[in-house]
Amino acid sequence: MTKTIILSVLAFISIALSFFYEVETPESQPAETETAGLLLYPVQTGEDIAKALELSVPLDLSEPIDSSFYKRYSRKLGLKLDYSEDKDLLETVTKWLGTPYSYGSSSKRGTDCSGFVTRIYSDVYGVDLSRSSRSMFDDVTRIRKDSVRTGDLVFFRRGPKQPIFHVGIYLKDNKFIHSATSGGVMVSSLKEPYYRNYYYAAGRVD
C-alpha cells in the first residue's frame, strides 16, 4: 500500500513538472532557434550580460572572448581595448615596436613610416599600398577625424600647401602606431602638440 502511494506521488510530481516545463515545438519548425542574421553578444562578465540585456540582443555563450589576449596587448600598446579589435593587427604591430627608423626601408632591421604601413597592410590584410605617404593618400577614402577607427590611416603635413610627409596606423583613443624619425616604431597620441599641429586627415583603405 505504502509503495503504491509513493509511486502515485512520484507520478503526480512528474506530471506537474512536465506541465510547467513543457515547451511545444511545432512540427513544421526546427527545435533549435534560428540564429542566422542575428548579432550575438559575447559574454565574459556580469557587466557584459547587463549590457546585452540593455541592447536587447542574444547572448553568445558558445565562443567566449580571449580576454587574456586583449589584456596582454592592452598593456603592450598602452591602450584600453574593448575586446572587439582586430587580433591580427594588434599582434602584428606589436612585433614591430622598437624597430629603428631607416629611410627607404621596410624591414624589422629598420623602416620608415610608409614602409612600416605597407608591411602591416600586406601582412595583416593582404593589401598592397603605394610606397610613399603622399601617393598612399590616393589609395584611401578620406574620412572625418571623429569617424576614424582601428586600422585606418592618419596623415600629416606641415602646412596647407605642403605635401604629406608622414603616415601612421590608427589604433584607438586618439593613439596611433608609426615609425618616427626619432624613436622608430612607437605608439603616439594625436593629442601630442607636434602631431596635433601637423595632423592633416584620416583615410580608410577600401
GIVEN-V147831 format. One record per backbone hydrogen bond with DSSP energy under -0.5 kcal/mol. NH is the residue of the N-H (numbers start at 1). CO is the residue of the C=O. E is the energy in kcal/mol with one decimal. If there is no record, write none. Layout:
NH | CO | E
NH | CO | E
//
This chain:
5 | 1 | -2.2
6 | 2 | -2.5
7 | 3 | -2.3
8 | 4 | -2.1
9 | 5 | -2.5
10 | 6 | -2.5
11 | 7 | -2.2
12 | 8 | -2.3
13 | 9 | -2.5
14 | 10 | -2.4
15 | 11 | -2.2
16 | 12 | -2.5
17 | 13 | -2.8
18 | 14 | -2.3
19 | 15 | -1.7
20 | 16 | -2.0
21 | 17 | -2.3
22 | 18 | -0.9
24 | 22 | -0.5
26 | 24 | -0.5
29 | 26 | -1.7
38 | 35 | -2.2
40 | 38 | -0.8
41 | 58 | -3.4
42 | 40 | -0.6
43 | 60 | -1.2
49 | 45 | -1.6
50 | 46 | -2.3
51 | 47 | -2.3
52 | 48 | -2.6
53 | 49 | -2.5
54 | 50 | -2.0
55 | 51 | -2.1
56 | 52 | -0.9
57 | 52 | -1.8
60 | 41 | -3.2
61 | 59 | -0.8
67 | 65 | -2.1
69 | 66 | -0.6
70 | 66 | -1.5
71 | 67 | -2.5
72 | 68 | -2.0
73 | 69 | -2.4
74 | 70 | -1.8
75 | 71 | -1.7
76 | 72 | -1.9
77 | 73 | -2.1
78 | 74 | -1.0
79 | 74 | -1.8
81 | 79 | -0.8
90 | 86 | -2.2
91 | 87 | -2.6
92 | 88 | -2.4
93 | 89 | -2.6
94 | 90 | -1.7
95 | 91 | -1.2
96 | 92 | -0.5
96 | 93 | -1.2
97 | 93 | -0.5
97 | 94 | -1.2
98 | 185 | -2.4
99 | 96 | -2.4
102 | 111 | -1.0
105 | 102 | -1.9
107 | 110 | -2.2
110 | 107 | -1.4
111 | 100 | -2.1
112 | 105 | -2.1
116 | 112 | -2.2
117 | 113 | -2.0
118 | 114 | -2.6
119 | 115 | -1.9
120 | 116 | -2.2
121 | 117 | -2.5
122 | 118 | -1.9
123 | 119 | -2.7
124 | 120 | -2.9
125 | 121 | -1.3
126 | 121 | -0.8
126 | 122 | -0.7
127 | 121 | -2.0
129 | 127 | -0.7
136 | 132 | -2.3
137 | 133 | -1.1
138 | 135 | -1.1
139 | 136 | -1.6
140 | 137 | -0.9
141 | 204 | -2.9
142 | 140 | -0.6
143 | 202 | -2.4
147 | 144 | -1.6
148 | 145 | -1.0
151 | 170 | -2.9
152 | 149 | -2.4
153 | 203 | -3.0
154 | 168 | -2.2
155 | 201 | -3.2
156 | 166 | -2.1
157 | 198 | -2.5
158 | 163 | -0.6
162 | 159 | -1.6
165 | 156 | -2.5
166 | 156 | -1.2
168 | 154 | -2.0
169 | 177 | -2.8
170 | 152 | -3.2
170 | 168 | -0.5
171 | 175 | -2.9
172 | 175 | -0.9
175 | 172 | -1.7
176 | 188 | -2.5
177 | 169 | -2.8
178 | 186 | -2.2
180 | 178 | -0.7
180 | 184 | -2.4
183 | 181 | -0.7
184 | 180 | -1.9
185 | 99 | -2.6
186 | 178 | -2.5
188 | 176 | -2.8
188 | 186 | -0.5
190 | 174 | -3.6
192 | 189 | -1.5
196 | 192 | -2.9
197 | 193 | -2.3
198 | 194 | -1.6
199 | 195 | -1.2
200 | 155 | -3.1
201 | 155 | -1.1
202 | 143 | -0.8
203 | 153 | -2.8
204 | 141 | -2.4
206 | 139 | -0.5
206 | 204 | -0.5
//
